[in-house]
Amino acid sequence: MSERLRQQLSARLARPRRVFVTPGGDEFEAWCREHPGTAVELVVSARALHELVAEPGLPLADLDAVQAYAQQQFAHYFGASAQRFAIAPWKLGDAAGASALHGLDLATLRAQAEAARVRLAAVRPAWAAWLASLPAATRAGSGRVVWHEGAEGAMTAVVIVLDRGRVTGLQSRRVQSLADLGAEAPVAVGTPADQLTANAGPAAPQPDFLPRSGRSPLAWPLAATGMLVLATAAWSTVDSHRALEAALAARDRVASLRPAPTPRPAARSRAEPAENRSAVEARALLAMPWEPLLTRVETVGADARTIAWLGLDASAGRGELRLEGLTPDKLLALQLAEQLGTTPGWRQVVLSRFSAAETGLVGQRFEIQARVATGGGS
């Protein structure tokens, strides 16, 4: 396996590390060079952000509506420069808001990560990561919590107002010291030096600057499965080549010591088909259209909402695919198989197994088998 492929696979499977980035993002490029083949969640300094909380009662049905509203508001206050802002909306119950990225270029961050084969898992405001790390009792209470950066005399503070766990206010301010925020003492105060490890408790805003259309809870598990299939095939091919070469070398050494009147290449003819089959399967796996295939599985599963995928197995040479998952209802699994059966390039889609889930798993286990078009048109 090449070093590039190894790093790409490693990045897909790695648990994201958190990296704090300031306006300009110079530290991130250096970090990427030192950590190829990893995954990262960027935690963005308040100094690179603008914040907005929507007025209560606005008809903002979902994150797309919140984002459209935020773009209008930021354009009103910051003019033409707001067109370059990346927007990260959030919505919790009847509270909604958005962060605008003005001190960093998102496209540059993504390019730096891609060049180093680093998986960019999320780009979040630092205050949001810190808020999610607060103890459950603090997040469920009422009062002000303050995230701040910088030293006395030049400080950026994000003041978050909680009302029984609901975020009712959020404002970024430049202050000389925390005393400038008023007489009311904050319930909690955080800085970039804190450990930003999420705690259980009431939900906290999770704005993310990465495009929502490019993310799914199913995307990485399925992509990782596909990568493992390819990696396994690649290693099998390498092992087959090595075994074949060793067998042929041993045969040649024996033949040189005890020459036969008539050479008989039977050993080569017996050894080659196994190697050839492995190589053909590896090439077929590499040629399979993994992106549209996994995207379709991911989309159909997301539509079902309660489907939880457990695994994927593929035989590219035979054009066969096997999916395993969990569902609370057999009807959902049947509907899932029907939807996949209407996909161009999919045929003979059947719900081949349905059984009670193993201990520790919730729901009923199912298996779907299908024949799919491969890169070779099979």
C-alpha positions as CSV (number, residue, x, y, z in Angstrom):
1,M,0.0,0.0,0.0
2,S,1.4,3.4,-0.9
3,E,2.2,5.9,1.8
4,R,-0.4,8.3,0.3
5,L,-3.1,5.7,0.5
6,R,-2.1,4.6,4.0
7,Q,-2.4,8.2,5.2
8,Q,-5.7,8.7,3.5
9,L,-7.1,5.6,5.2
10,S,-5.6,6.6,8.5
11,A,-7.3,10.0,8.3
12,R,-10.7,8.4,7.6
13,L,-10.5,6.2,10.7
14,A,-8.7,8.6,13.1
15,R,-10.5,10.3,16.0
16,P,-10.4,14.1,15.4
17,R,-8.0,16.1,17.5
18,R,-8.9,19.6,18.5
19,V,-6.7,22.5,17.3
20,F,-7.3,26.1,18.3
21,V,-6.8,28.6,15.4
22,T,-6.6,32.4,15.4
23,P,-7.2,34.9,12.7
24,G,-5.0,34.1,9.7
25,G,-4.8,30.4,10.6
26,D,-1.0,30.2,10.2
27,E,-0.7,27.7,13.0
28,F,-3.0,25.2,11.2
29,E,-0.8,24.9,8.1
30,A,2.2,24.1,10.3
31,W,0.1,21.6,12.3
32,C,-1.0,19.8,9.1
33,R,2.6,19.4,7.9
34,E,3.5,17.7,11.2
35,H,0.4,15.4,11.4
36,P,-0.3,13.9,8.0
37,G,-2.9,11.1,7.9
38,T,-4.9,12.4,10.9
39,A,-8.2,14.1,11.5
40,V,-8.9,17.5,13.1
41,E,-11.7,19.6,14.5
42,L,-10.7,23.2,14.3
43,V,-11.8,25.4,17.2
44,V,-11.9,29.0,16.0
45,S,-10.9,32.0,18.0
46,A,-13.6,34.5,18.9
47,R,-11.4,37.2,17.3
48,A,-12.1,35.6,13.9
49,L,-15.9,35.5,14.3
50,H,-19.0,37.7,14.3
51,E,-22.0,36.4,16.3
52,L,-25.8,36.7,15.8
53,V,-28.8,35.5,17.8
54,A,-32.2,35.7,16.1
55,E,-35.0,37.6,17.6
56,P,-37.6,35.3,19.3
57,G,-40.6,34.4,17.3
58,L,-39.1,34.6,13.8
59,P,-40.3,31.8,11.4
60,L,-37.0,30.0,11.1
61,A,-38.0,26.4,10.5
62,D,-34.5,24.9,10.0
63,L,-30.8,25.6,9.6
64,D,-31.2,26.7,6.0
65,A,-33.7,29.3,7.1
66,V,-31.4,30.5,9.9
67,Q,-28.5,30.7,7.5
68,A,-30.4,32.8,5.0
69,Y,-31.6,35.1,7.7
70,A,-28.1,35.4,9.1
71,Q,-26.6,36.2,5.7
72,Q,-29.1,39.1,5.3
73,Q,-28.3,40.5,8.7
74,F,-24.5,40.2,8.3
75,A,-24.7,41.9,4.9
76,H,-26.8,44.7,6.5
77,Y,-24.1,45.4,9.1
78,F,-20.9,44.6,7.3
79,G,-21.7,45.4,3.7
80,A,-20.1,43.8,0.7
81,S,-17.4,42.1,2.8
82,A,-20.1,39.9,4.3
83,Q,-20.3,38.0,1.0
84,R,-17.0,36.4,1.8
85,F,-18.1,35.2,5.3
86,A,-18.6,31.5,5.9
87,I,-21.8,31.1,8.0
88,A,-22.4,28.5,10.6
89,P,-26.1,28.4,11.8
90,W,-27.4,26.8,14.9
91,K,-30.9,26.1,16.2
92,L,-32.0,24.7,19.6
93,G,-35.8,24.7,20.2
94,D,-37.0,28.2,19.6
95,A,-33.5,29.7,20.0
96,A,-31.4,30.2,16.9
97,G,-28.3,32.1,15.8
98,A,-25.2,32.0,13.6
99,S,-21.5,32.6,13.6
100,A,-19.7,34.3,10.7
101,L,-16.1,33.5,9.9
102,H,-14.4,36.7,8.9
103,G,-10.8,36.3,10.1
104,L,-10.1,33.0,8.3
105,D,-10.6,31.7,4.8
106,L,-12.4,28.4,4.9
107,A,-11.3,27.3,1.4
108,T,-7.7,27.8,2.4
109,L,-8.1,25.7,5.5
110,R,-9.7,22.9,3.6
111,A,-7.0,23.0,0.9
112,Q,-4.2,22.9,3.6
113,A,-5.9,19.9,5.2
114,E,-6.3,18.1,1.8
115,A,-2.7,18.7,0.8
116,A,-1.5,17.1,4.0
117,R,-4.1,14.3,3.8
118,V,-5.7,15.5,7.0
119,R,-9.4,15.0,7.4
120,L,-11.1,18.2,8.4
121,A,-14.0,16.9,10.6
122,A,-15.4,20.2,11.8
123,V,-14.7,23.9,12.0
124,R,-16.5,25.3,15.1
125,P,-16.5,28.5,17.2
126,A,-14.4,28.0,20.3
127,W,-17.2,29.3,22.6
128,A,-19.5,26.5,21.3
129,A,-16.9,23.7,22.0
130,W,-16.4,25.2,25.5
131,L,-20.1,25.5,26.3
132,A,-20.6,21.8,25.4
133,S,-17.7,21.0,27.8
134,L,-19.4,22.6,30.8
135,P,-20.8,20.4,33.6
136,A,-24.4,19.4,32.9
137,A,-25.7,21.2,36.0
138,T,-24.1,24.5,34.7
139,R,-25.5,24.2,31.2
140,A,-29.0,23.4,32.6
141,G,-29.0,26.5,34.9
142,S,-29.5,30.2,34.3
143,G,-27.1,33.1,34.2
144,R,-24.1,34.3,32.2
145,V,-21.2,32.2,31.1
146,V,-18.2,33.9,29.5
147,W,-15.6,32.7,27.1
148,H,-12.6,35.1,26.8
149,E,-9.3,35.3,25.0
150,G,-6.4,37.7,25.3
151,A,-4.7,39.5,28.1
152,E,-5.9,42.4,30.3
153,G,-6.1,45.5,28.2
154,A,-7.0,43.7,24.9
155,M,-9.5,41.0,25.6
156,T,-12.3,39.5,23.4
157,A,-15.2,38.0,25.4
158,V,-18.2,36.1,24.3
159,V,-21.0,36.5,26.8
160,I,-23.6,33.7,26.6
161,V,-26.9,34.1,28.5
162,L,-28.6,30.9,29.7
163,D,-32.2,30.6,30.8
164,R,-32.7,27.1,32.4
165,G,-30.4,25.6,29.8
166,R,-31.7,27.7,26.8
167,V,-29.3,30.0,25.0
168,T,-31.2,33.3,25.0
169,G,-28.3,35.7,24.3
170,L,-24.9,35.6,22.8
171,Q,-22.6,38.6,22.3
172,S,-19.0,39.1,21.3
173,R,-17.3,42.1,22.9
174,R,-13.9,43.8,23.1
175,V,-13.1,44.7,26.7
176,Q,-10.2,45.8,28.8
177,S,-11.0,43.3,31.5
178,L,-13.9,41.0,32.6
179,A,-14.9,43.7,35.1
180,D,-16.1,45.7,32.1
181,L,-18.8,43.2,31.5
182,G,-20.8,44.4,34.5
183,A,-21.3,43.7,38.2
184,E,-23.1,40.4,37.8
185,A,-20.5,37.6,38.2
186,P,-20.6,35.0,35.5
187,V,-21.6,31.4,36.4
188,A,-18.6,30.1,34.5
189,V,-15.5,31.5,32.7
190,G,-13.5,29.8,30.0
191,T,-10.3,30.4,28.1
192,P,-8.4,28.6,25.2
193,A,-6.3,26.8,27.9
194,D,-9.3,24.8,29.0
195,Q,-9.8,21.2,28.1
196,L,-12.7,21.3,25.6
197,T,-14.1,17.8,26.1
198,A,-17.9,17.5,25.6
199,N,-19.9,16.5,28.6
200,A,-23.3,14.9,28.8
201,G,-26.2,17.2,29.6
202,P,-28.6,19.7,27.9
203,A,-27.9,20.2,24.2
204,A,-25.6,23.1,23.3
205,P,-25.4,25.0,20.0
206,Q,-23.1,23.2,17.6
207,P,-22.5,25.6,14.6
208,D,-20.1,24.2,12.0
209,F,-18.7,26.1,9.1
210,L,-18.3,23.0,6.9
211,P,-21.0,22.6,4.3
212,R,-23.9,20.5,5.7
213,S,-24.5,18.8,2.4
214,G,-21.1,17.2,2.6
215,R,-21.7,15.6,6.0
216,S,-23.8,12.7,7.3
217,P,-23.6,10.4,10.3
218,L,-23.4,7.5,7.9
219,A,-20.8,9.0,5.5
220,W,-17.6,8.1,7.4
221,P,-18.5,4.6,8.6
222,L,-19.5,3.7,5.1
223,A,-16.4,5.4,3.6
224,A,-14.2,3.7,6.1
225,T,-15.7,0.3,5.3
226,G,-15.1,0.9,1.6
227,M,-11.5,1.9,2.2
228,L,-11.0,-1.2,4.4
229,V,-12.3,-3.3,1.5
230,L,-9.8,-1.7,-0.9
231,A,-7.0,-1.9,1.6
232,T,-7.6,-5.6,2.2
233,A,-7.7,-6.3,-1.5
234,A,-4.5,-4.4,-2.0
235,W,-2.7,-6.3,0.8
236,S,-4.1,-9.6,-0.5
237,T,-2.7,-8.8,-4.0
238,V,0.7,-8.0,-2.6
239,D,0.8,-11.2,-0.5
240,S,-0.3,-13.2,-3.5
241,H,2.5,-11.7,-5.6
242,R,5.1,-12.4,-2.9
243,A,3.9,-16.0,-2.4
244,L,3.9,-16.6,-6.2
245,E,7.4,-15.2,-6.5
246,A,8.7,-17.3,-3.7
247,A,7.1,-20.5,-5.1
248,L,8.5,-19.9,-8.5
249,A,11.9,-19.1,-7.2
250,A,12.0,-22.3,-5.2
251,R,10.8,-24.3,-8.2
252,D,13.5,-22.8,-10.4
253,R,16.2,-23.6,-7.8
254,V,15.0,-27.2,-7.6
255,A,14.8,-27.4,-11.4
256,S,18.4,-26.1,-11.7
257,L,19.7,-28.9,-9.4
258,R,17.6,-31.6,-11.1
259,P,16.9,-30.7,-14.6
260,A,14.0,-32.6,-16.3
261,P,14.3,-33.7,-19.9
262,T,11.1,-31.9,-20.7
263,P,10.2,-28.7,-18.8
264,R,6.7,-28.9,-17.3
265,P,5.3,-25.4,-16.3
266,A,2.5,-27.0,-14.3
267,A,3.5,-25.3,-11.1
268,R,3.3,-21.9,-12.7
269,S,-0.1,-22.7,-14.3
270,R,-1.4,-23.8,-10.9
271,A,-0.1,-20.8,-9.0
272,E,-1.0,-18.1,-11.5
273,P,-4.8,-18.5,-11.4
274,A,-5.0,-17.8,-7.7
275,E,-2.8,-14.7,-8.1
276,N,-4.7,-13.6,-11.1
277,R,-8.1,-13.9,-9.3
278,S,-6.8,-11.8,-6.4
279,A,-5.4,-9.1,-8.8
280,V,-8.6,-9.1,-10.8
281,E,-10.7,-8.6,-7.7
282,A,-8.4,-5.8,-6.4
283,R,-8.6,-4.0,-9.7
284,A,-12.4,-4.4,-9.8
285,L,-12.7,-3.1,-6.3
286,L,-10.6,0.0,-7.2
287,A,-12.7,0.5,-10.3
288,M,-16.1,0.4,-8.4
289,P,-18.0,3.7,-8.3
290,W,-17.7,4.0,-4.5
291,E,-18.8,7.6,-4.2
292,P,-22.3,7.3,-5.9
293,L,-22.8,3.8,-4.4
294,L,-22.1,4.9,-0.8
295,T,-24.0,8.1,-1.3
296,R,-27.1,6.3,-2.4
297,V,-26.9,3.9,0.6
298,E,-26.3,6.9,2.9
299,T,-29.2,8.9,1.5
300,V,-31.7,6.1,1.6
301,G,-30.7,5.2,5.2
302,A,-30.9,8.9,6.2
303,D,-34.5,9.1,4.8
304,A,-35.4,6.1,7.0
305,R,-33.9,8.0,10.0
306,T,-34.0,5.0,12.4
307,I,-31.8,2.8,10.3
308,A,-28.3,2.2,11.8
309,W,-25.7,0.6,9.5
310,L,-23.4,-2.1,10.9
311,G,-21.4,-3.1,7.9
312,L,-20.8,-3.4,4.2
313,D,-19.2,-6.2,2.2
314,A,-18.5,-6.2,-1.6
315,S,-17.4,-8.6,-4.2
316,A,-16.5,-6.5,-7.2
317,G,-15.7,-9.5,-9.4
318,R,-19.3,-10.8,-9.0
319,G,-20.9,-7.3,-8.7
320,E,-22.4,-8.3,-5.3
321,L,-23.0,-6.1,-2.3
322,R,-24.2,-7.0,1.2
323,L,-25.4,-4.5,3.7
324,E,-26.1,-5.1,7.4
325,G,-28.0,-2.8,9.7
326,L,-30.4,-2.4,12.6
327,T,-34.0,-1.2,12.5
328,P,-36.8,-1.1,15.0
329,D,-39.3,-2.2,12.3
330,K,-39.1,-4.9,9.6
331,L,-41.3,-2.7,7.4
332,L,-38.6,-0.1,7.3
333,A,-36.0,-2.6,6.1
334,L,-38.4,-3.8,3.4
335,Q,-39.0,-0.2,2.3
336,L,-35.2,0.4,2.3
337,A,-34.7,-2.6,0.0
338,E,-37.4,-1.4,-2.3
339,Q,-35.9,2.0,-2.6
340,L,-32.5,0.7,-3.3
341,G,-34.0,-1.6,-5.9
342,T,-35.2,1.5,-7.9
343,T,-31.7,2.9,-8.1
344,P,-30.1,2.7,-11.6
345,G,-27.4,0.1,-11.7
346,W,-28.9,-1.9,-8.7
347,R,-30.8,-5.1,-9.3
348,Q,-31.9,-8.3,-7.5
349,V,-32.1,-6.3,-4.2
350,V,-33.5,-8.6,-1.5
351,L,-34.0,-8.5,2.2
352,S,-32.1,-11.8,2.7
353,R,-32.0,-12.0,6.5
354,F,-34.0,-10.6,9.5
355,S,-33.3,-11.6,13.1
356,A,-33.3,-10.3,16.7
357,A,-30.3,-8.1,17.4
358,E,-27.4,-9.5,19.6
359,T,-27.1,-8.6,23.2
360,G,-26.1,-5.0,23.6
361,L,-27.8,-3.9,20.3
362,V,-31.2,-2.3,20.1
363,G,-33.6,-3.2,17.3
364,Q,-33.7,-6.0,14.8
365,R,-30.8,-7.0,12.6
366,F,-31.3,-7.2,8.8
367,E,-29.2,-8.0,5.8
368,I,-29.8,-6.7,2.2
369,Q,-28.1,-8.4,-0.7
370,A,-27.9,-6.8,-4.2
371,R,-26.1,-6.9,-7.5
372,V,-24.6,-3.6,-8.6
373,A,-23.0,-2.2,-11.6
374,T,-19.2,-2.0,-11.2
375,G,-16.6,0.2,-12.9
376,G,-16.3,-2.5,-15.5
377,G,-20.0,-2.4,-16.3
378,S,-20.8,-5.8,-14.8
